[in-house]
Amino acid sequence: MPEIIDHYNKSKYGVSIAEQMIRVYTCSRITRRWPLWLFMNILDTVVLNAYIIWTFTYPN
């Protein structure tokens, strides 16, 4: 099996968890304006990353 496929198979689980967490704790709203949609998706990702950093820094 090529190395890239092996890496993908090992790391796809983390992407699935991230998508599930963003779906549950999203700030997105229905909009027709693509800049607003893009901003809300970026904000969701930033908030998730901040949460992950916080939990690694303060595990208790």
Backbone as ProteinMPNN parsed JSONL, in Angstrom:
{"seq_chain_A": "MPEIIDHYNKSKYGVSIAEQMIRVYTCSRITRRWPLWLFMNILDTVVLNAYIIWTFTYPN", "coords_chain_A": {"N_chain_A": [[0.856, -1.175, 0.0], [0.611, 2.202, -0.869], [2.423, 4.819, 0.804], [1.121, 7.286, 1.234], [-1.6, 6.676, 1.125], [-1.828, 5.007, 3.309], [-1.237, 6.844, 5.358], [-3.425, 8.579, 5.048], [-5.575, 6.869, 5.72], [-5.007, 6.432, 8.414], [-5.345, 8.966, 9.51], [-7.881, 9.944, 8.901], [-9.89, 9.549, 10.748], [-9.629, 11.514, 12.746], [-10.402, 13.8, 11.357], [-13.058, 13.231, 10.925], [-14.072, 13.32, 13.552], [-13.604, 16.021, 14.133], [-15.322, 17.254, 12.279], [-17.779, 16.352, 13.283], [-17.836, 17.612, 15.807], [-17.822, 20.318, 15.057], [-20.248, 20.419, 13.712], [-22.071, 20.048, 15.8], [-21.54, 22.208, 17.547], [-21.877, 24.68, 16.123], [-21.724, 27.987, 14.661], [-22.901, 28.725, 12.421], [-25.277, 30.045, 10.111], [-28.156, 30.106, 7.965], [-27.538, 31.536, 4.912], [-27.336, 33.606, 2.001], [-25.213, 34.969, 1.167], [-21.99, 34.522, 0.195], [-19.517, 35.452, 1.367], [-20.181, 35.789, 4.082], [-20.948, 33.205, 4.769], [-18.476, 31.902, 4.419], [-16.941, 33.228, 6.382], [-18.283, 32.384, 8.729], [-17.772, 29.631, 8.668], [-14.976, 29.599, 8.87], [-14.761, 30.757, 11.398], [-15.97, 28.745, 12.96], [-14.01, 26.729, 12.7], [-11.803, 27.987, 13.883], [-12.706, 28.287, 16.521], [-12.985, 25.595, 17.278], [-10.289, 24.765, 17.083], [-9.177, 26.406, 19.08], [-10.453, 25.324, 21.31], [-9.348, 22.731, 21.331], [-6.622, 23.315, 21.778], [-6.878, 24.504, 24.307], [-7.788, 22.307, 25.851], [-5.568, 20.634, 25.742], [-3.672, 22.199, 27.006], [-4.729, 22.709, 29.561], [-5.507, 20.088, 31.074], [-7.159, 19.269, 33.169]], "CA_chain_A": [[0.0, 0.0, 0.0], [1.412, 3.426, -0.875], [2.526, 5.493, 2.101], [0.137, 8.363, 1.34], [-2.902, 6.063, 1.422], [-1.743, 4.553, 4.694], [-1.357, 8.05, 6.192], [-4.825, 9.03, 4.963], [-6.429, 5.956, 6.482], [-4.743, 6.613, 9.836], [-5.71, 10.304, 9.991], [-9.242, 10.349, 8.538], [-10.741, 9.485, 11.93], [-9.572, 12.822, 13.393], [-11.204, 14.73, 10.567], [-14.455, 12.891, 11.188], [-14.417, 13.848, 14.878], [-13.654, 17.483, 14.024], [-16.564, 17.608, 11.584], [-18.895, 16.115, 14.201], [-17.84, 18.654, 16.834], [-18.228, 21.576, 14.43], [-21.669, 20.319, 13.408], [-22.836, 20.195, 17.042], [-21.305, 23.517, 18.158], [-21.648, 25.611, 15.024], [-22.336, 29.32, 14.71], [-23.383, 28.974, 11.063], [-26.682, 30.337, 9.855], [-28.488, 30.055, 6.545], [-27.29, 32.818, 4.27], [-27.067, 33.544, 0.563], [-23.981, 35.716, 0.903], [-20.886, 33.598, 0.383], [-18.499, 35.89, 2.331], [-20.668, 35.518, 5.43], [-20.85, 31.751, 4.93], [-17.06, 31.587, 4.587], [-16.54, 33.73, 7.693], [-18.835, 31.525, 9.782], [-17.051, 28.357, 8.644], [-13.645, 29.847, 9.433], [-14.958, 30.962, 12.831], [-16.183, 27.417, 13.553], [-12.721, 26.044, 12.75], [-10.971, 28.675, 14.875], [-13.216, 27.947, 17.853], [-12.616, 24.202, 17.544], [-8.849, 24.725, 17.341], [-8.949, 27.002, 20.4], [-10.895, 24.331, 22.295], [-8.356, 21.653, 21.372], [-5.434, 23.851, 22.448], [-7.232, 24.682, 25.718], [-7.851, 21.02, 26.543], [-4.21, 20.114, 25.883], [-2.946, 23.038, 27.954], [-5.332, 22.522, 30.886], [-6.23, 18.813, 30.967], [-8.13, 19.03, 34.26]], "C_chain_A": [[0.904, 1.241, 0.0], [1.34, 4.145, 0.471], [1.456, 6.563, 2.287], [-1.248, 7.812, 1.685], [-2.931, 5.565, 2.859], [-1.885, 5.733, 5.658], [-2.793, 8.568, 6.195], [-5.736, 8.165, 5.825], [-6.226, 6.106, 7.989], [-5.264, 7.945, 10.359], [-7.145, 10.711, 9.672], [-10.191, 10.326, 9.726], [-10.767, 10.835, 12.651], [-10.386, 13.862, 12.66], [-12.682, 14.481, 10.815], [-14.909, 13.437, 12.538], [-14.526, 15.366, 14.828], [-14.938, 17.93, 13.335], [-17.778, 17.405, 12.481], [-18.977, 17.206, 15.258], [-18.279, 19.992, 16.259], [-19.722, 21.551, 14.139], [-22.524, 20.548, 14.654], [-22.737, 21.615, 17.588], [-21.04, 24.581, 17.102], [-22.292, 26.969, 15.289], [-22.944, 29.661, 13.349], [-24.889, 29.198, 11.02], [-26.916, 30.24, 8.349], [-28.314, 31.453, 5.963], [-27.043, 32.602, 2.785], [-25.78, 34.271, 0.203], [-22.785, 34.824, 1.206], [-19.807, 34.133, 1.313], [-18.909, 35.626, 3.781], [-20.6, 34.026, 5.732], [-19.4, 31.341, 5.195], [-16.567, 32.031, 5.962], [-17.042, 32.812, 8.808], [-18.134, 30.166, 9.819], [-15.641, 28.5, 9.202], [-13.744, 30.037, 10.939], [-15.194, 29.633, 13.548], [-14.857, 26.673, 13.715], [-11.806, 26.662, 13.799], [-11.413, 28.317, 16.291], [-12.861, 26.508, 18.211], [-11.128, 24.086, 17.852], [-8.512, 25.317, 18.705], [-9.354, 26.027, 21.504], [-9.872, 23.204, 22.436], [-7.095, 22.114, 22.086], [-5.697, 24.01, 23.941], [-7.221, 23.347, 26.459], [-6.473, 20.372, 26.672], [-3.416, 20.905, 26.911], [-3.423, 22.815, 29.379], [-6.154, 21.227, 30.893], [-7.258, 18.564, 32.065], [-9.302, 19.874, 34.071]], "O_chain_A": [[1.853, 1.319, 0.781], [0.332, 4.084, 1.176], [0.938, 6.727, 3.391], [-1.984, 8.426, 2.458], [-3.946, 5.688, 3.545], [-2.581, 5.625, 6.668], [-3.312, 8.953, 7.243], [-6.568, 8.68, 6.572], [-7.169, 5.927, 8.76], [-5.595, 8.048, 11.54], [-7.587, 11.758, 10.146], [-11.205, 11.023, 9.71], [-11.824, 11.256, 13.121], [-11.001, 14.723, 13.289], [-13.467, 15.424, 10.904], [-16.017, 13.961, 12.652], [-15.442, 15.939, 15.417], [-15.572, 18.89, 13.772], [-18.712, 18.207, 12.443], [-20.069, 17.678, 15.575], [-19.029, 20.726, 16.903], [-20.396, 22.568, 14.306], [-23.582, 21.172, 14.574], [-23.736, 22.172, 18.044], [-20.054, 25.312, 17.2], [-23.266, 27.083, 16.033], [-23.447, 30.768, 13.154], [-25.653, 28.615, 11.789], [-25.971, 30.287, 7.561], [-28.878, 32.425, 6.467], [-26.592, 31.534, 2.37], [-25.314, 34.196, -0.933], [-22.589, 34.414, 2.35], [-19.2, 33.328, 2.019], [-18.069, 35.278, 4.61], [-20.231, 33.633, 6.839], [-19.129, 30.534, 6.084], [-15.852, 31.287, 6.633], [-16.293, 32.501, 9.735], [-17.927, 29.611, 10.898], [-15.164, 27.624, 9.923], [-12.902, 29.533, 11.682], [-14.664, 29.423, 14.639], [-14.612, 26.056, 14.753], [-11.113, 25.946, 14.522], [-10.577, 28.072, 17.16], [-12.472, 26.238, 19.347], [-10.746, 23.38, 18.786], [-7.654, 24.789, 19.412], [-8.667, 25.919, 22.521], [-9.57, 22.777, 23.55], [-6.553, 21.383, 22.915], [-4.834, 23.687, 24.757], [-6.703, 23.263, 27.573], [-6.235, 19.631, 27.626], [-2.577, 20.342, 27.613], [-2.613, 22.74, 30.303], [-7.374, 21.273, 30.732], [-8.143, 17.725, 31.898], [-10.233, 19.827, 34.875]]}, "name": "protein", "num_of_chains": 1, "seq": "MPEIIDHYNKSKYGVSIAEQMIRVYTCSRITRRWPLWLFMNILDTVVLNAYIIWTFTYPN"}
